Amino acid sequence: MSEGTVPEPGATSASASESGGRTVEECEDMIRRSLRTPMVKFLREQMEKAGCPIGDNFIKAVNCDRKVAGGYATGLGIIVCSNHMNIQDEVNQVVIHELIHAYDECRAANLDWSNCAHHACAEIRAGHLSGDCHYKRELLRGYMKIRGHEQDCVRRRVMKSLGSNPYCSEAASKDAMEAVWDVCYNDTQPFDRAP
């Protein structure tokens, strides 16, 4: 991966409240702080238990050309787009979301990001388990629905992510998401329940 490129699979959408972002060095410091948070520590431990330990260079800060917050790619690891990060919470969310993708790939050795159902399932799980769709985050994005906001948010973010997959048309993405929704939404591994 060259600096400035973002892996397509598992890309996390950039925050709507961007204001120029951080330098790569500032973002690297934020990633180091993120590695000390309980959720990130837990996910790293679970990756190791699943046989996929994470090395020191697995999560990197880079400047990204596309308007995404970060991404995960097989064999390359996780990138956090420093130029789209402003606060620690944003970095933590990207790291958690992408670690869930890495965990899924570790436990399902045949995860195929070009398969719309596989990609949809990974995004459903990451959106549901990472806290991406927590009520306060939705309010900050301008979504004010009181009931059912979390599932609506996950669905919206799954469709946005699948929209960048060249193998998935909008219709195929929607069909794939609906086909795997119940199984993937209810799969909370490595957590006992959705955090």
PyMOL commands that place a pseudoatom at each C-alpha (Angstrom):
pseudoatom trace, name=CA, resn=MET, resi=1, chain=A, elem=C, hetatm=0, pos=[0.000, 0.000, 0.000]
pseudoatom trace, name=CA, resn=SER, resi=2, chain=A, elem=C, hetatm=0, pos=[1.368, 3.394, -0.870]
pseudoatom trace, name=CA, resn=GLU, resi=3, chain=A, elem=C, hetatm=0, pos=[0.750, 6.421, 1.282]
pseudoatom trace, name=CA, resn=GLY, resi=4, chain=A, elem=C, hetatm=0, pos=[-2.479, 8.121, 0.375]
pseudoatom trace, name=CA, resn=THR, resi=5, chain=A, elem=C, hetatm=0, pos=[-4.302, 5.013, -0.800]
pseudoatom trace, name=CA, resn=VAL, resi=6, chain=A, elem=C, hetatm=0, pos=[-7.158, 3.561, 1.159]
pseudoatom trace, name=CA, resn=PRO, resi=7, chain=A, elem=C, hetatm=0, pos=[-8.108, -0.082, 0.991]
pseudoatom trace, name=CA, resn=GLU, resi=8, chain=A, elem=C, hetatm=0, pos=[-11.606, -0.515, -0.445]
pseudoatom trace, name=CA, resn=PRO, resi=9, chain=A, elem=C, hetatm=0, pos=[-12.878, -3.301, 1.831]
pseudoatom trace, name=CA, resn=GLY, resi=10, chain=A, elem=C, hetatm=0, pos=[-13.976, -2.199, 5.224]
pseudoatom trace, name=CA, resn=ALA, resi=11, chain=A, elem=C, hetatm=0, pos=[-13.440, 1.524, 4.669]
pseudoatom trace, name=CA, resn=THR, resi=12, chain=A, elem=C, hetatm=0, pos=[-14.980, 3.662, 7.381]
pseudoatom trace, name=CA, resn=SER, resi=13, chain=A, elem=C, hetatm=0, pos=[-16.770, 6.847, 6.316]
pseudoatom trace, name=CA, resn=ALA, resi=14, chain=A, elem=C, hetatm=0, pos=[-15.172, 10.110, 7.318]
pseudoatom trace, name=CA, resn=SER, resi=15, chain=A, elem=C, hetatm=0, pos=[-16.843, 12.298, 9.889]
pseudoatom trace, name=CA, resn=ALA, resi=16, chain=A, elem=C, hetatm=0, pos=[-19.094, 15.063, 8.636]
pseudoatom trace, name=CA, resn=SER, resi=17, chain=A, elem=C, hetatm=0, pos=[-17.494, 17.463, 11.103]
pseudoatom trace, name=CA, resn=GLU, resi=18, chain=A, elem=C, hetatm=0, pos=[-14.083, 17.571, 9.478]
pseudoatom trace, name=CA, resn=SER, resi=19, chain=A, elem=C, hetatm=0, pos=[-11.918, 20.635, 9.812]
pseudoatom trace, name=CA, resn=GLY, resi=20, chain=A, elem=C, hetatm=0, pos=[-8.629, 19.811, 8.153]
pseudoatom trace, name=CA, resn=GLY, resi=21, chain=A, elem=C, hetatm=0, pos=[-7.594, 16.873, 10.270]
pseudoatom trace, name=CA, resn=ARG, resi=22, chain=A, elem=C, hetatm=0, pos=[-4.320, 15.991, 11.948]
pseudoatom trace, name=CA, resn=THR, resi=23, chain=A, elem=C, hetatm=0, pos=[-0.779, 15.390, 10.789]
pseudoatom trace, name=CA, resn=VAL, resi=24, chain=A, elem=C, hetatm=0, pos=[0.376, 11.789, 10.402]
pseudoatom trace, name=CA, resn=GLU, resi=25, chain=A, elem=C, hetatm=0, pos=[2.560, 12.227, 13.498]
pseudoatom trace, name=CA, resn=GLU, resi=26, chain=A, elem=C, hetatm=0, pos=[-0.333, 13.578, 15.594]
pseudoatom trace, name=CA, resn=CYS, resi=27, chain=A, elem=C, hetatm=0, pos=[-2.529, 10.728, 14.401]
pseudoatom trace, name=CA, resn=GLU, resi=28, chain=A, elem=C, hetatm=0, pos=[0.161, 8.150, 15.256]
pseudoatom trace, name=CA, resn=ASP, resi=29, chain=A, elem=C, hetatm=0, pos=[0.136, 9.508, 18.827]
pseudoatom trace, name=CA, resn=MET, resi=30, chain=A, elem=C, hetatm=0, pos=[-3.658, 9.218, 18.857]
pseudoatom trace, name=CA, resn=ILE, resi=31, chain=A, elem=C, hetatm=0, pos=[-3.403, 5.602, 17.632]
pseudoatom trace, name=CA, resn=ARG, resi=32, chain=A, elem=C, hetatm=0, pos=[-0.974, 4.829, 20.467]
pseudoatom trace, name=CA, resn=ARG, resi=33, chain=A, elem=C, hetatm=0, pos=[-3.506, 6.266, 22.951]
pseudoatom trace, name=CA, resn=SER, resi=34, chain=A, elem=C, hetatm=0, pos=[-6.246, 4.223, 21.297]
pseudoatom trace, name=CA, resn=LEU, resi=35, chain=A, elem=C, hetatm=0, pos=[-4.250, 1.017, 21.839]
pseudoatom trace, name=CA, resn=ARG, resi=36, chain=A, elem=C, hetatm=0, pos=[-4.574, 1.609, 25.606]
pseudoatom trace, name=CA, resn=THR, resi=37, chain=A, elem=C, hetatm=0, pos=[-8.399, 1.793, 25.605]
pseudoatom trace, name=CA, resn=PRO, resi=38, chain=A, elem=C, hetatm=0, pos=[-10.262, -1.213, 27.073]
pseudoatom trace, name=CA, resn=MET, resi=39, chain=A, elem=C, hetatm=0, pos=[-12.192, -2.045, 23.871]
pseudoatom trace, name=CA, resn=VAL, resi=40, chain=A, elem=C, hetatm=0, pos=[-9.077, -1.980, 21.657]
pseudoatom trace, name=CA, resn=LYS, resi=41, chain=A, elem=C, hetatm=0, pos=[-7.106, -4.020, 24.205]
pseudoatom trace, name=CA, resn=PHE, resi=42, chain=A, elem=C, hetatm=0, pos=[-9.935, -6.573, 24.306]
pseudoatom trace, name=CA, resn=LEU, resi=43, chain=A, elem=C, hetatm=0, pos=[-10.123, -6.864, 20.510]
pseudoatom trace, name=CA, resn=ARG, resi=44, chain=A, elem=C, hetatm=0, pos=[-6.342, -7.267, 20.226]
pseudoatom trace, name=CA, resn=GLU, resi=45, chain=A, elem=C, hetatm=0, pos=[-6.442, -10.034, 22.874]
pseudoatom trace, name=CA, resn=GLN, resi=46, chain=A, elem=C, hetatm=0, pos=[-9.243, -11.774, 20.981]
pseudoatom trace, name=CA, resn=MET, resi=47, chain=A, elem=C, hetatm=0, pos=[-7.267, -11.555, 17.732]
pseudoatom trace, name=CA, resn=GLU, resi=48, chain=A, elem=C, hetatm=0, pos=[-4.317, -13.205, 19.465]
pseudoatom trace, name=CA, resn=LYS, resi=49, chain=A, elem=C, hetatm=0, pos=[-6.546, -15.954, 20.940]
pseudoatom trace, name=CA, resn=ALA, resi=50, chain=A, elem=C, hetatm=0, pos=[-7.949, -16.561, 17.445]
pseudoatom trace, name=CA, resn=GLY, resi=51, chain=A, elem=C, hetatm=0, pos=[-4.408, -17.071, 16.129]
pseudoatom trace, name=CA, resn=CYS, resi=52, chain=A, elem=C, hetatm=0, pos=[-3.944, -13.679, 14.490]
pseudoatom trace, name=CA, resn=PRO, resi=53, chain=A, elem=C, hetatm=0, pos=[-1.657, -11.590, 16.682]
pseudoatom trace, name=CA, resn=ILE, resi=54, chain=A, elem=C, hetatm=0, pos=[-1.300, -7.957, 15.676]
pseudoatom trace, name=CA, resn=GLY, resi=55, chain=A, elem=C, hetatm=0, pos=[2.186, -6.567, 15.172]
pseudoatom trace, name=CA, resn=ASP, resi=56, chain=A, elem=C, hetatm=0, pos=[3.320, -3.038, 15.983]
pseudoatom trace, name=CA, resn=ASN, resi=57, chain=A, elem=C, hetatm=0, pos=[2.955, -1.881, 12.380]
pseudoatom trace, name=CA, resn=PHE, resi=58, chain=A, elem=C, hetatm=0, pos=[-0.577, -3.272, 11.850]
pseudoatom trace, name=CA, resn=ILE, resi=59, chain=A, elem=C, hetatm=0, pos=[-2.300, 0.094, 12.426]
pseudoatom trace, name=CA, resn=LYS, resi=60, chain=A, elem=C, hetatm=0, pos=[-0.852, 3.057, 10.541]
pseudoatom trace, name=CA, resn=ALA, resi=61, chain=A, elem=C, hetatm=0, pos=[-1.668, 6.731, 10.121]
pseudoatom trace, name=CA, resn=VAL, resi=62, chain=A, elem=C, hetatm=0, pos=[-1.616, 8.048, 6.547]
pseudoatom trace, name=CA, resn=ASN, resi=63, chain=A, elem=C, hetatm=0, pos=[-2.980, 10.977, 4.565]
pseudoatom trace, name=CA, resn=CYS, resi=64, chain=A, elem=C, hetatm=0, pos=[-5.857, 9.780, 2.407]
pseudoatom trace, name=CA, resn=ASP, resi=65, chain=A, elem=C, hetatm=0, pos=[-7.036, 11.112, -0.933]
pseudoatom trace, name=CA, resn=ARG, resi=66, chain=A, elem=C, hetatm=0, pos=[-10.557, 9.712, -0.555]
pseudoatom trace, name=CA, resn=LYS, resi=67, chain=A, elem=C, hetatm=0, pos=[-13.018, 11.076, 1.983]
pseudoatom trace, name=CA, resn=VAL, resi=68, chain=A, elem=C, hetatm=0, pos=[-12.874, 8.131, 4.366]
pseudoatom trace, name=CA, resn=ALA, resi=69, chain=A, elem=C, hetatm=0, pos=[-11.791, 7.852, 7.978]
pseudoatom trace, name=CA, resn=GLY, resi=70, chain=A, elem=C, hetatm=0, pos=[-9.815, 4.660, 7.526]
pseudoatom trace, name=CA, resn=GLY, resi=71, chain=A, elem=C, hetatm=0, pos=[-9.873, 1.136, 6.249]
pseudoatom trace, name=CA, resn=TYR, resi=72, chain=A, elem=C, hetatm=0, pos=[-8.730, -2.435, 6.581]
pseudoatom trace, name=CA, resn=ALA, resi=73, chain=A, elem=C, hetatm=0, pos=[-7.186, -4.578, 3.860]
pseudoatom trace, name=CA, resn=THR, resi=74, chain=A, elem=C, hetatm=0, pos=[-6.064, -8.183, 3.939]
pseudoatom trace, name=CA, resn=GLY, resi=75, chain=A, elem=C, hetatm=0, pos=[-2.344, -8.488, 4.442]
pseudoatom trace, name=CA, resn=LEU, resi=76, chain=A, elem=C, hetatm=0, pos=[-1.912, -4.740, 4.819]
pseudoatom trace, name=CA, resn=GLY, resi=77, chain=A, elem=C, hetatm=0, pos=[-3.616, -4.008, 8.126]
pseudoatom trace, name=CA, resn=ILE, resi=78, chain=A, elem=C, hetatm=0, pos=[-5.510, -0.942, 9.249]
pseudoatom trace, name=CA, resn=ILE, resi=79, chain=A, elem=C, hetatm=0, pos=[-5.005, 2.619, 8.149]
pseudoatom trace, name=CA, resn=VAL, resi=80, chain=A, elem=C, hetatm=0, pos=[-6.347, 5.693, 9.898]
pseudoatom trace, name=CA, resn=CYS, resi=81, chain=A, elem=C, hetatm=0, pos=[-6.691, 8.734, 7.652]
pseudoatom trace, name=CA, resn=SER, resi=82, chain=A, elem=C, hetatm=0, pos=[-4.968, 11.421, 9.692]
pseudoatom trace, name=CA, resn=ASN, resi=83, chain=A, elem=C, hetatm=0, pos=[-6.219, 14.229, 7.464]
pseudoatom trace, name=CA, resn=HIS, resi=84, chain=A, elem=C, hetatm=0, pos=[-9.817, 13.247, 8.323]
pseudoatom trace, name=CA, resn=MET, resi=85, chain=A, elem=C, hetatm=0, pos=[-9.282, 12.876, 12.092]
pseudoatom trace, name=CA, resn=ASN, resi=86, chain=A, elem=C, hetatm=0, pos=[-9.794, 15.702, 14.563]
pseudoatom trace, name=CA, resn=ILE, resi=87, chain=A, elem=C, hetatm=0, pos=[-10.331, 14.191, 18.000]
pseudoatom trace, name=CA, resn=GLN, resi=88, chain=A, elem=C, hetatm=0, pos=[-9.276, 11.081, 19.911]
pseudoatom trace, name=CA, resn=ASP, resi=89, chain=A, elem=C, hetatm=0, pos=[-12.781, 9.585, 19.852]
pseudoatom trace, name=CA, resn=GLU, resi=90, chain=A, elem=C, hetatm=0, pos=[-12.737, 9.525, 16.032]
pseudoatom trace, name=CA, resn=VAL, resi=91, chain=A, elem=C, hetatm=0, pos=[-9.442, 7.618, 15.990]
pseudoatom trace, name=CA, resn=ASN, resi=92, chain=A, elem=C, hetatm=0, pos=[-10.719, 5.190, 18.622]
pseudoatom trace, name=CA, resn=GLN, resi=93, chain=A, elem=C, hetatm=0, pos=[-13.854, 4.518, 16.559]
pseudoatom trace, name=CA, resn=VAL, resi=94, chain=A, elem=C, hetatm=0, pos=[-11.912, 3.847, 13.361]
pseudoatom trace, name=CA, resn=VAL, resi=95, chain=A, elem=C, hetatm=0, pos=[-9.500, 1.513, 15.154]
pseudoatom trace, name=CA, resn=ILE, resi=96, chain=A, elem=C, hetatm=0, pos=[-12.344, -0.420, 16.824]
pseudoatom trace, name=CA, resn=HIS, resi=97, chain=A, elem=C, hetatm=0, pos=[-14.411, -0.681, 13.615]
pseudoatom trace, name=CA, resn=GLU, resi=98, chain=A, elem=C, hetatm=0, pos=[-11.454, -1.891, 11.568]
pseudoatom trace, name=CA, resn=LEU, resi=99, chain=A, elem=C, hetatm=0, pos=[-10.275, -4.324, 14.278]
pseudoatom trace, name=CA, resn=ILE, resi=100, chain=A, elem=C, hetatm=0, pos=[-13.701, -5.969, 14.086]
pseudoatom trace, name=CA, resn=HIS, resi=101, chain=A, elem=C, hetatm=0, pos=[-13.106, -6.451, 10.344]
pseudoatom trace, name=CA, resn=ALA, resi=102, chain=A, elem=C, hetatm=0, pos=[-9.670, -7.904, 11.074]
pseudoatom trace, name=CA, resn=TYR, resi=103, chain=A, elem=C, hetatm=0, pos=[-11.189, -10.218, 13.684]
pseudoatom trace, name=CA, resn=ASP, resi=104, chain=A, elem=C, hetatm=0, pos=[-13.854, -11.384, 11.232]
pseudoatom trace, name=CA, resn=GLU, resi=105, chain=A, elem=C, hetatm=0, pos=[-11.247, -12.129, 8.603]
pseudoatom trace, name=CA, resn=CYS, resi=106, chain=A, elem=C, hetatm=0, pos=[-9.157, -14.021, 11.154]
pseudoatom trace, name=CA, resn=ARG, resi=107, chain=A, elem=C, hetatm=0, pos=[-12.000, -16.256, 12.313]
pseudoatom trace, name=CA, resn=ALA, resi=108, chain=A, elem=C, hetatm=0, pos=[-13.519, -16.788, 8.843]
pseudoatom trace, name=CA, resn=ALA, resi=109, chain=A, elem=C, hetatm=0, pos=[-10.544, -17.766, 6.738]
pseudoatom trace, name=CA, resn=ASN, resi=110, chain=A, elem=C, hetatm=0, pos=[-12.640, -17.531, 3.559]
pseudoatom trace, name=CA, resn=LEU, resi=111, chain=A, elem=C, hetatm=0, pos=[-13.914, -13.951, 3.921]
pseudoatom trace, name=CA, resn=ASP, resi=112, chain=A, elem=C, hetatm=0, pos=[-14.184, -12.589, 0.376]
pseudoatom trace, name=CA, resn=TRP, resi=113, chain=A, elem=C, hetatm=0, pos=[-14.539, -8.804, 0.222]
pseudoatom trace, name=CA, resn=SER, resi=114, chain=A, elem=C, hetatm=0, pos=[-15.738, -9.010, -3.406]
pseudoatom trace, name=CA, resn=ASN, resi=115, chain=A, elem=C, hetatm=0, pos=[-18.717, -11.110, -2.240]
pseudoatom trace, name=CA, resn=CYS, resi=116, chain=A, elem=C, hetatm=0, pos=[-21.515, -8.647, -1.420]
pseudoatom trace, name=CA, resn=ALA, resi=117, chain=A, elem=C, hetatm=0, pos=[-22.968, -10.862, 1.328]
pseudoatom trace, name=CA, resn=HIS, resi=118, chain=A, elem=C, hetatm=0, pos=[-19.578, -11.290, 3.016]
pseudoatom trace, name=CA, resn=HIS, resi=119, chain=A, elem=C, hetatm=0, pos=[-18.882, -7.553, 2.830]
pseudoatom trace, name=CA, resn=ALA, resi=120, chain=A, elem=C, hetatm=0, pos=[-22.389, -6.712, 4.085]
pseudoatom trace, name=CA, resn=CYS, resi=121, chain=A, elem=C, hetatm=0, pos=[-22.032, -9.091, 7.032]
pseudoatom trace, name=CA, resn=ALA, resi=122, chain=A, elem=C, hetatm=0, pos=[-18.666, -7.621, 8.004]
pseudoatom trace, name=CA, resn=GLU, resi=123, chain=A, elem=C, hetatm=0, pos=[-20.095, -4.089, 7.875]
pseudoatom trace, name=CA, resn=ILE, resi=124, chain=A, elem=C, hetatm=0, pos=[-23.232, -5.050, 9.820]
pseudoatom trace, name=CA, resn=ARG, resi=125, chain=A, elem=C, hetatm=0, pos=[-21.077, -6.529, 12.574]
pseudoatom trace, name=CA, resn=ALA, resi=126, chain=A, elem=C, hetatm=0, pos=[-18.598, -3.648, 12.644]
pseudoatom trace, name=CA, resn=GLY, resi=127, chain=A, elem=C, hetatm=0, pos=[-21.354, -1.027, 12.645]
pseudoatom trace, name=CA, resn=HIS, resi=128, chain=A, elem=C, hetatm=0, pos=[-23.308, -2.796, 15.386]
pseudoatom trace, name=CA, resn=LEU, resi=129, chain=A, elem=C, hetatm=0, pos=[-20.409, -3.782, 17.656]
pseudoatom trace, name=CA, resn=SER, resi=130, chain=A, elem=C, hetatm=0, pos=[-18.088, -0.794, 17.343]
pseudoatom trace, name=CA, resn=GLY, resi=131, chain=A, elem=C, hetatm=0, pos=[-20.375, 1.923, 18.675]
pseudoatom trace, name=CA, resn=ASP, resi=132, chain=A, elem=C, hetatm=0, pos=[-20.418, 3.702, 15.296]
pseudoatom trace, name=CA, resn=CYS, resi=133, chain=A, elem=C, hetatm=0, pos=[-24.182, 4.026, 15.610]
pseudoatom trace, name=CA, resn=HIS, resi=134, chain=A, elem=C, hetatm=0, pos=[-24.432, 5.080, 19.245]
pseudoatom trace, name=CA, resn=TYR, resi=135, chain=A, elem=C, hetatm=0, pos=[-27.227, 7.601, 19.775]
pseudoatom trace, name=CA, resn=LYS, resi=136, chain=A, elem=C, hetatm=0, pos=[-24.877, 10.516, 20.537]
pseudoatom trace, name=CA, resn=ARG, resi=137, chain=A, elem=C, hetatm=0, pos=[-22.899, 9.894, 17.318]
pseudoatom trace, name=CA, resn=GLU, resi=138, chain=A, elem=C, hetatm=0, pos=[-26.117, 9.824, 15.320]
pseudoatom trace, name=CA, resn=LEU, resi=139, chain=A, elem=C, hetatm=0, pos=[-27.242, 13.106, 16.873]
pseudoatom trace, name=CA, resn=LEU, resi=140, chain=A, elem=C, hetatm=0, pos=[-23.917, 14.694, 15.947]
pseudoatom trace, name=CA, resn=ARG, resi=141, chain=A, elem=C, hetatm=0, pos=[-24.452, 13.489, 12.348]
pseudoatom trace, name=CA, resn=GLY, resi=142, chain=A, elem=C, hetatm=0, pos=[-27.872, 15.152, 12.314]
pseudoatom trace, name=CA, resn=TYR, resi=143, chain=A, elem=C, hetatm=0, pos=[-30.018, 12.022, 12.675]
pseudoatom trace, name=CA, resn=MET, resi=144, chain=A, elem=C, hetatm=0, pos=[-32.600, 12.547, 15.408]
pseudoatom trace, name=CA, resn=LYS, resi=145, chain=A, elem=C, hetatm=0, pos=[-34.737, 9.403, 15.311]
pseudoatom trace, name=CA, resn=ILE, resi=146, chain=A, elem=C, hetatm=0, pos=[-35.641, 8.249, 18.825]
pseudoatom trace, name=CA, resn=ARG, resi=147, chain=A, elem=C, hetatm=0, pos=[-36.624, 4.606, 18.233]
pseudoatom trace, name=CA, resn=GLY, resi=148, chain=A, elem=C, hetatm=0, pos=[-34.762, 2.214, 15.965]
pseudoatom trace, name=CA, resn=HIS, resi=149, chain=A, elem=C, hetatm=0, pos=[-31.936, 4.647, 15.267]
pseudoatom trace, name=CA, resn=GLU, resi=150, chain=A, elem=C, hetatm=0, pos=[-29.184, 2.064, 15.755]
pseudoatom trace, name=CA, resn=GLN, resi=151, chain=A, elem=C, hetatm=0, pos=[-30.421, -0.429, 13.162]
pseudoatom trace, name=CA, resn=ASP, resi=152, chain=A, elem=C, hetatm=0, pos=[-31.246, 2.366, 10.701]
pseudoatom trace, name=CA, resn=CYS, resi=153, chain=A, elem=C, hetatm=0, pos=[-27.743, 3.746, 11.166]
pseudoatom trace, name=CA, resn=VAL, resi=154, chain=A, elem=C, hetatm=0, pos=[-26.110, 0.344, 10.648]
pseudoatom trace, name=CA, resn=ARG, resi=155, chain=A, elem=C, hetatm=0, pos=[-28.161, -0.212, 7.474]
pseudoatom trace, name=CA, resn=ARG, resi=156, chain=A, elem=C, hetatm=0, pos=[-27.295, 3.255, 6.128]
pseudoatom trace, name=CA, resn=ARG, resi=157, chain=A, elem=C, hetatm=0, pos=[-23.582, 2.780, 6.826]
pseudoatom trace, name=CA, resn=VAL, resi=158, chain=A, elem=C, hetatm=0, pos=[-23.558, -0.749, 5.340]
pseudoatom trace, name=CA, resn=MET, resi=159, chain=A, elem=C, hetatm=0, pos=[-25.073, 0.598, 2.117]
pseudoatom trace, name=CA, resn=LYS, resi=160, chain=A, elem=C, hetatm=0, pos=[-22.554, 3.451, 2.022]
pseudoatom trace, name=CA, resn=SER, resi=161, chain=A, elem=C, hetatm=0, pos=[-19.636, 1.055, 2.449]
pseudoatom trace, name=CA, resn=LEU, resi=162, chain=A, elem=C, hetatm=0, pos=[-20.978, -1.411, -0.121]
pseudoatom trace, name=CA, resn=GLY, resi=163, chain=A, elem=C, hetatm=0, pos=[-21.420, 1.522, -2.492]
pseudoatom trace, name=CA, resn=SER, resi=164, chain=A, elem=C, hetatm=0, pos=[-17.629, 1.662, -2.796]
pseudoatom trace, name=CA, resn=ASN, resi=165, chain=A, elem=C, hetatm=0, pos=[-17.383, -2.056, -3.635]
pseudoatom trace, name=CA, resn=PRO, resi=166, chain=A, elem=C, hetatm=0, pos=[-17.066, -2.363, -7.431]
pseudoatom trace, name=CA, resn=TYR, resi=167, chain=A, elem=C, hetatm=0, pos=[-18.518, -5.892, -7.267]
pseudoatom trace, name=CA, resn=CYS, resi=168, chain=A, elem=C, hetatm=0, pos=[-21.799, -4.785, -5.666]
pseudoatom trace, name=CA, resn=SER, resi=169, chain=A, elem=C, hetatm=0, pos=[-24.528, -2.821, -7.411]
pseudoatom trace, name=CA, resn=GLU, resi=170, chain=A, elem=C, hetatm=0, pos=[-26.978, -0.931, -5.217]
pseudoatom trace, name=CA, resn=ALA, resi=171, chain=A, elem=C, hetatm=0, pos=[-29.617, -3.642, -5.715]
pseudoatom trace, name=CA, resn=ALA, resi=172, chain=A, elem=C, hetatm=0, pos=[-27.136, -6.454, -5.010]
pseudoatom trace, name=CA, resn=SER, resi=173, chain=A, elem=C, hetatm=0, pos=[-25.925, -4.603, -1.909]
pseudoatom trace, name=CA, resn=LYS, resi=174, chain=A, elem=C, hetatm=0, pos=[-29.438, -4.174, -0.534]
pseudoatom trace, name=CA, resn=ASP, resi=175, chain=A, elem=C, hetatm=0, pos=[-30.346, -7.805, -1.272]
pseudoatom trace, name=CA, resn=ALA, resi=176, chain=A, elem=C, hetatm=0, pos=[-27.108, -9.046, 0.341]
pseudoatom trace, name=CA, resn=MET, resi=177, chain=A, elem=C, hetatm=0, pos=[-27.621, -6.897, 3.436]
pseudoatom trace, name=CA, resn=GLU, resi=178, chain=A, elem=C, hetatm=0, pos=[-31.202, -8.111, 3.898]
pseudoatom trace, name=CA, resn=ALA, resi=179, chain=A, elem=C, hetatm=0, pos=[-30.229, -11.745, 3.315]
pseudoatom trace, name=CA, resn=VAL, resi=180, chain=A, elem=C, hetatm=0, pos=[-27.552, -11.771, 6.025]
pseudoatom trace, name=CA, resn=TRP, resi=181, chain=A, elem=C, hetatm=0, pos=[-29.006, -9.177, 8.414]
pseudoatom trace, name=CA, resn=ASP, resi=182, chain=A, elem=C, hetatm=0, pos=[-30.423, -11.411, 11.168]
pseudoatom trace, name=CA, resn=VAL, resi=183, chain=A, elem=C, hetatm=0, pos=[-27.470, -13.789, 11.361]
pseudoatom trace, name=CA, resn=CYS, resi=184, chain=A, elem=C, hetatm=0, pos=[-24.814, -11.073, 11.212]
pseudoatom trace, name=CA, resn=TYR, resi=185, chain=A, elem=C, hetatm=0, pos=[-26.553, -8.524, 13.446]
pseudoatom trace, name=CA, resn=ASN, resi=186, chain=A, elem=C, hetatm=0, pos=[-27.038, -11.167, 16.135]
pseudoatom trace, name=CA, resn=ASP, resi=187, chain=A, elem=C, hetatm=0, pos=[-23.455, -12.465, 15.878]
pseudoatom trace, name=CA, resn=THR, resi=188, chain=A, elem=C, hetatm=0, pos=[-21.715, -10.558, 18.663]
pseudoatom trace, name=CA, resn=GLN, resi=189, chain=A, elem=C, hetatm=0, pos=[-18.416, -12.495, 18.750]
pseudoatom trace, name=CA, resn=PRO, resi=190, chain=A, elem=C, hetatm=0, pos=[-15.937, -11.892, 20.318]
pseudoatom trace, name=CA, resn=PHE, resi=191, chain=A, elem=C, hetatm=0, pos=[-18.280, -10.111, 22.773]
pseudoatom trace, name=CA, resn=ASP, resi=192, chain=A, elem=C, hetatm=0, pos=[-20.881, -11.925, 24.887]
pseudoatom trace, name=CA, resn=ARG, resi=193, chain=A, elem=C, hetatm=0, pos=[-23.378, -9.291, 23.773]
pseudoatom trace, name=CA, resn=ALA, resi=194, chain=A, elem=C, hetatm=0, pos=[-23.263, -6.072, 21.755]
pseudoatom trace, name=CA, resn=PRO, resi=195, chain=A, elem=C, hetatm=0, pos=[-21.222, -3.501, 23.714]
for i in range(1, 195): cmd.bond("trace and resi %d" % i, "trace and resi %d" % (i + 1))
show_as sticks, trace
zoom trace
